[in-house]
Amino acid sequence: MKTRKGAVFFIAILLLVSTILGSGCVDNSSKEGDNKAVKSGDTVQVDYTGKLENGTVFDTSREDVAKQAGIYVDGRTYTPLTFVAGAGQMIKGFDKGIIGMKVGEEKIITIPPEEAYGEYDKSKILAVPIEELNLTEPPEAGQKLPTNYGLVIITDVNKTHAMIDFNHELAGKTLVFDIKIISIE
């Protein structure tokens, strides 16, 4: 009789434990946090290195990579980039590329021009009278000028005008990013 009561008690405990575990009434917060995938609206931190198709590094969040690539800027803070996924704060291909990634995951994404800075548009090269540039010295081809639209490049200069390229410097280029998800909130 005692054996039967013990067996019934043991089975009852097993049923209770399996019911609790099966219902989700346990704290899986650490496991869920590790398995959470990036979705639109999440605030994420990523380490990244942006390259051209030929391997030339044009930007990174990592100081060691910047120094090795020869693009280190003294005084810049090299830290993971924080942004809201899917909010349009990043180029479209970058936003799309991180969706579904998990903390600690690393990925290489290739972004065509139409999902980055657009195709190169020759109609964005404009002749601007030199006197409108308000420069202290004569302009030179290759010179970069800050504007309300970002940096522009002088492509050619004659006696009266400077040809200015208003395309983003990465327009028309396929970009390759090495990305690592640091955190998801």
C-alpha positions as CSV (number, residue, x, y, z in Angstrom):
1,M,0.0,0.0,0.0
2,K,2.8,2.4,0.9
3,T,4.5,1.6,-2.5
4,R,1.4,2.5,-4.4
5,K,1.0,5.8,-2.5
6,G,4.6,6.6,-3.2
7,A,4.2,5.8,-6.9
8,V,1.0,8.0,-7.1
9,F,2.8,10.8,-5.3
10,F,5.8,10.5,-7.7
11,I,3.5,10.5,-10.8
12,A,1.6,13.5,-9.4
13,I,4.8,15.4,-8.9
14,L,6.0,14.5,-12.5
15,L,2.6,15.7,-13.9
16,L,2.8,19.0,-11.9
17,V,6.4,19.7,-13.1
18,S,5.6,18.9,-16.7
19,T,2.5,21.1,-16.6
20,I,4.5,24.0,-15.1
21,L,7.3,23.6,-17.7
22,G,4.9,23.1,-20.6
23,S,2.8,26.2,-19.7
24,G,5.8,28.5,-19.7
25,C,5.6,29.4,-16.0
26,V,9.3,29.4,-15.7
27,D,11.8,32.2,-16.0
28,N,13.5,31.8,-19.4
29,S,14.5,35.5,-19.6
30,S,18.2,34.7,-19.9
31,K,17.6,32.1,-22.6
32,E,15.1,34.3,-24.5
33,G,17.5,37.3,-24.4
34,D,20.2,35.1,-26.0
35,N,17.9,33.9,-28.7
36,K,16.1,37.2,-29.4
37,A,16.3,38.2,-33.0
38,V,16.4,41.7,-34.4
39,K,13.0,43.0,-35.6
40,S,11.9,46.3,-36.9
41,G,11.6,48.8,-34.0
42,D,14.3,47.3,-31.9
43,T,17.2,49.5,-30.8
44,V,20.4,47.7,-31.7
45,Q,24.1,48.1,-31.3
46,V,26.4,46.8,-34.0
47,D,30.0,46.7,-34.7
48,Y,30.6,47.1,-38.5
49,T,33.2,47.5,-41.2
50,G,32.1,48.9,-44.5
51,K,34.1,48.0,-47.6
52,L,33.9,48.4,-51.3
53,E,33.7,45.3,-53.5
54,N,37.5,45.5,-54.0
55,G,38.0,45.2,-50.2
56,T,38.8,48.9,-49.5
57,V,37.6,49.9,-46.1
58,F,35.6,53.1,-46.1
59,D,34.2,53.1,-42.6
60,T,34.2,51.1,-39.3
61,S,33.2,51.2,-35.7
62,R,36.4,49.4,-34.7
63,E,39.5,51.4,-33.9
64,D,41.9,48.5,-34.7
65,V,40.3,48.0,-38.2
66,A,40.5,51.8,-38.9
67,K,44.2,51.9,-38.0
68,Q,44.9,48.8,-40.0
69,A,43.0,50.2,-43.1
70,G,44.7,53.6,-42.8
71,I,41.4,55.5,-42.2
72,Y,41.9,56.2,-38.5
73,V,40.7,59.6,-37.5
74,D,42.3,61.0,-34.4
75,G,39.6,62.1,-31.9
76,R,36.8,60.0,-33.3
77,T,35.2,57.7,-30.8
78,Y,35.2,54.1,-32.2
79,T,32.2,52.4,-30.6
80,P,29.3,50.2,-31.7
81,L,26.7,52.0,-33.8
82,T,23.3,52.4,-32.1
83,F,20.1,52.8,-34.1
84,V,16.5,51.7,-34.4
85,A,16.1,48.9,-36.9
86,G,13.7,49.6,-39.7
87,A,13.3,53.3,-38.8
88,G,15.1,54.7,-41.8
89,Q,18.2,55.8,-39.8
90,M,20.4,53.5,-41.9
91,I,20.6,52.8,-45.6
92,K,17.9,50.4,-46.7
93,G,20.1,47.4,-47.3
94,F,21.8,47.7,-43.9
95,D,18.4,47.9,-42.2
96,K,17.1,44.8,-44.1
97,G,20.4,42.9,-43.5
98,I,20.3,42.9,-39.7
99,I,16.6,41.8,-39.4
100,G,16.6,38.3,-37.8
101,M,20.2,38.5,-36.5
102,K,20.9,37.6,-32.9
103,V,23.2,39.0,-30.3
104,G,26.8,37.8,-31.0
105,E,25.9,36.8,-34.6
106,E,28.2,38.0,-37.3
107,K,27.3,38.3,-40.9
108,I,28.6,39.7,-44.2
109,I,26.0,41.6,-46.2
110,T,26.4,42.9,-49.8
111,I,24.3,45.9,-50.6
112,P,23.6,47.0,-54.2
113,P,23.6,50.7,-55.0
114,E,19.8,50.9,-55.1
115,E,19.6,49.8,-51.4
116,A,22.6,52.0,-50.4
117,Y,23.2,55.5,-51.8
118,G,21.6,55.1,-55.2
119,E,22.9,54.9,-58.7
120,Y,25.4,57.5,-59.8
121,D,23.5,60.3,-61.5
122,K,25.3,62.5,-64.0
123,S,22.6,65.2,-63.7
124,K,23.8,65.9,-60.2
125,I,27.0,67.4,-61.6
126,L,26.4,71.1,-61.8
127,A,28.3,74.1,-63.0
128,V,28.4,76.7,-60.2
129,P,29.9,80.2,-60.6
130,I,33.1,80.4,-58.6
131,E,32.0,83.6,-56.8
132,E,29.0,81.8,-55.4
133,L,31.3,79.3,-53.6
134,N,32.5,82.0,-51.1
135,L,36.0,80.4,-50.9
136,T,39.1,82.2,-49.6
137,E,41.3,80.5,-52.2
138,P,40.6,79.4,-55.8
139,P,38.8,76.0,-56.0
140,E,40.7,73.0,-57.3
141,A,39.5,69.7,-58.9
142,G,39.3,67.0,-56.2
143,Q,38.5,69.5,-53.5
144,K,35.7,68.5,-51.1
145,L,33.3,71.2,-49.9
146,P,30.9,71.0,-47.0
147,T,27.3,71.9,-47.9
148,N,23.8,71.6,-46.4
149,Y,23.6,68.3,-48.4
150,G,26.9,66.8,-47.1
151,L,30.3,66.9,-48.7
152,V,30.4,67.6,-52.4
153,I,33.4,67.2,-54.7
154,I,34.7,69.7,-57.3
155,T,35.4,67.7,-60.4
156,D,36.7,70.4,-62.7
157,V,37.3,74.2,-62.7
158,N,37.6,76.8,-65.4
159,K,38.0,80.6,-65.2
160,T,34.3,81.2,-64.2
161,H,32.8,78.0,-63.0
162,A,33.4,75.0,-60.8
163,M,31.8,71.6,-61.8
164,I,30.5,70.2,-58.5
165,D,29.4,66.6,-58.1
166,F,26.4,66.4,-55.7
167,N,26.2,62.6,-55.8
168,H,27.1,60.9,-52.5
169,E,30.7,59.7,-52.7
170,L,29.4,56.0,-52.4
171,A,26.6,56.5,-55.1
172,G,26.7,53.8,-57.7
173,K,28.8,51.5,-55.6
174,T,28.0,48.0,-54.2
175,L,28.9,48.0,-50.5
176,V,30.0,45.1,-48.3
177,F,29.5,45.2,-44.6
178,D,30.9,42.9,-41.9
179,I,28.4,43.2,-39.1
180,K,28.2,41.8,-35.5
181,I,25.2,42.4,-33.3
182,I,26.3,43.6,-29.9
183,S,22.9,44.2,-28.2
184,I,19.2,44.3,-28.9
185,E,16.7,46.3,-26.8
